[in-house]
Amino acid sequence: MSRIYVFRDHKVMLDQDLAELYGVTTGNLNKAVKRNIKRFPEDFMFQLSEDELKNLIFQNGTSSWGGTKKD
């Protein structure tokens, strides 16, 4: 299954997939990005809306989502 998705007309990867790729935890990946945010383009990162997340789960046919939801 591809780990590249299209949202808001951009090809994106989820933080959990990038973390796995780099062999770090999702939390540590996000902390590193936030600590160094000036090194990244303004549109480097965004959070999916609740509807976008539901759509992603539906597209993948996932009955048990292993991700986390931030409020």
ChimeraX commands (.cxc) that place a marker at each C-alpha (Angstrom):
marker #1 position 0.00,0.00,0.00 radius 0.5
marker #1 position 1.31,3.44,-0.90 radius 0.5
marker #1 position 2.08,5.76,1.97 radius 0.5
marker #1 position 1.73,8.83,-0.20 radius 0.5
marker #1 position -1.68,10.48,-0.19 radius 0.5
marker #1 position -3.17,13.50,-1.94 radius 0.5
marker #1 position -4.77,16.11,0.31 radius 0.5
marker #1 position -5.46,19.74,-0.51 radius 0.5
marker #1 position -3.87,19.19,-3.93 radius 0.5
marker #1 position -0.53,18.17,-2.36 radius 0.5
marker #1 position 1.18,14.79,-2.20 radius 0.5
marker #1 position 1.75,14.10,1.49 radius 0.5
marker #1 position 2.93,11.46,3.93 radius 0.5
marker #1 position 1.57,11.01,7.43 radius 0.5
marker #1 position 3.86,11.74,10.34 radius 0.5
marker #1 position 3.60,8.16,11.59 radius 0.5
marker #1 position 4.78,6.84,8.20 radius 0.5
marker #1 position 7.72,9.28,8.08 radius 0.5
marker #1 position 8.66,8.36,11.64 radius 0.5
marker #1 position 8.69,4.67,10.73 radius 0.5
marker #1 position 10.77,5.42,7.63 radius 0.5
marker #1 position 13.37,7.27,9.73 radius 0.5
marker #1 position 13.23,4.83,12.65 radius 0.5
marker #1 position 12.01,7.32,15.26 radius 0.5
marker #1 position 8.81,7.76,17.21 radius 0.5
marker #1 position 6.08,9.98,15.81 radius 0.5
marker #1 position 6.36,12.23,18.85 radius 0.5
marker #1 position 10.11,12.70,18.39 radius 0.5
marker #1 position 9.69,13.43,14.68 radius 0.5
marker #1 position 7.09,16.11,15.40 radius 0.5
marker #1 position 9.22,17.61,18.18 radius 0.5
marker #1 position 12.26,17.79,15.88 radius 0.5
marker #1 position 10.24,19.52,13.16 radius 0.5
marker #1 position 8.76,22.02,15.63 radius 0.5
marker #1 position 12.21,22.75,17.11 radius 0.5
marker #1 position 13.56,23.45,13.62 radius 0.5
marker #1 position 10.43,24.87,11.96 radius 0.5
marker #1 position 12.35,27.75,10.33 radius 0.5
marker #1 position 14.31,25.23,8.25 radius 0.5
marker #1 position 11.15,24.01,6.52 radius 0.5
marker #1 position 8.90,25.68,3.94 radius 0.5
marker #1 position 5.73,27.24,5.35 radius 0.5
marker #1 position 3.54,24.53,3.79 radius 0.5
marker #1 position 5.76,21.63,4.92 radius 0.5
marker #1 position 3.29,20.40,7.51 radius 0.5
marker #1 position -0.42,20.65,8.22 radius 0.5
marker #1 position -2.95,18.79,10.33 radius 0.5
marker #1 position -5.80,16.92,8.69 radius 0.5
marker #1 position -9.30,18.01,9.55 radius 0.5
marker #1 position -11.60,15.47,11.17 radius 0.5
marker #1 position -13.39,14.93,7.83 radius 0.5
marker #1 position -10.08,14.45,5.98 radius 0.5
marker #1 position -8.98,11.90,8.57 radius 0.5
marker #1 position -12.28,10.01,8.22 radius 0.5
marker #1 position -11.87,10.06,4.43 radius 0.5
marker #1 position -8.34,8.69,4.72 radius 0.5
marker #1 position -9.51,5.87,6.99 radius 0.5
marker #1 position -12.37,5.08,4.59 radius 0.5
marker #1 position -10.06,5.07,1.53 radius 0.5
marker #1 position -7.74,2.58,3.19 radius 0.5
marker #1 position -10.57,0.28,4.20 radius 0.5
marker #1 position -9.21,0.32,7.72 radius 0.5
marker #1 position -11.65,-1.02,10.26 radius 0.5
marker #1 position -9.34,-0.38,13.21 radius 0.5
marker #1 position -7.40,2.87,12.91 radius 0.5
marker #1 position -4.10,2.77,14.75 radius 0.5
marker #1 position -3.42,6.50,14.56 radius 0.5
marker #1 position -3.97,9.19,17.11 radius 0.5
marker #1 position -6.43,12.05,17.08 radius 0.5
marker #1 position -5.41,15.46,18.34 radius 0.5
marker #1 position -8.10,17.81,19.61 radius 0.5
marker link #1:1,2 radius 0.2
marker link #1:2,3 radius 0.2
marker link #1:3,4 radius 0.2
marker link #1:4,5 radius 0.2
marker link #1:5,6 radius 0.2
marker link #1:6,7 radius 0.2
marker link #1:7,8 radius 0.2
marker link #1:8,9 radius 0.2
marker link #1:9,10 radius 0.2
marker link #1:10,11 radius 0.2
marker link #1:11,12 radius 0.2
marker link #1:12,13 radius 0.2
marker link #1:13,14 radius 0.2
marker link #1:14,15 radius 0.2
marker link #1:15,16 radius 0.2
marker link #1:16,17 radius 0.2
marker link #1:17,18 radius 0.2
marker link #1:18,19 radius 0.2
marker link #1:19,20 radius 0.2
marker link #1:20,21 radius 0.2
marker link #1:21,22 radius 0.2
marker link #1:22,23 radius 0.2
marker link #1:23,24 radius 0.2
marker link #1:24,25 radius 0.2
marker link #1:25,26 radius 0.2
marker link #1:26,27 radius 0.2
marker link #1:27,28 radius 0.2
marker link #1:28,29 radius 0.2
marker link #1:29,30 radius 0.2
marker link #1:30,31 radius 0.2
marker link #1:31,32 radius 0.2
marker link #1:32,33 radius 0.2
marker link #1:33,34 radius 0.2
marker link #1:34,35 radius 0.2
marker link #1:35,36 radius 0.2
marker link #1:36,37 radius 0.2
marker link #1:37,38 radius 0.2
marker link #1:38,39 radius 0.2
marker link #1:39,40 radius 0.2
marker link #1:40,41 radius 0.2
marker link #1:41,42 radius 0.2
marker link #1:42,43 radius 0.2
marker link #1:43,44 radius 0.2
marker link #1:44,45 radius 0.2
marker link #1:45,46 radius 0.2
marker link #1:46,47 radius 0.2
marker link #1:47,48 radius 0.2
marker link #1:48,49 radius 0.2
marker link #1:49,50 radius 0.2
marker link #1:50,51 radius 0.2
marker link #1:51,52 radius 0.2
marker link #1:52,53 radius 0.2
marker link #1:53,54 radius 0.2
marker link #1:54,55 radius 0.2
marker link #1:55,56 radius 0.2
marker link #1:56,57 radius 0.2
marker link #1:57,58 radius 0.2
marker link #1:58,59 radius 0.2
marker link #1:59,60 radius 0.2
marker link #1:60,61 radius 0.2
marker link #1:61,62 radius 0.2
marker link #1:62,63 radius 0.2
marker link #1:63,64 radius 0.2
marker link #1:64,65 radius 0.2
marker link #1:65,66 radius 0.2
marker link #1:66,67 radius 0.2
marker link #1:67,68 radius 0.2
marker link #1:68,69 radius 0.2
marker link #1:69,70 radius 0.2
marker link #1:70,71 radius 0.2
view
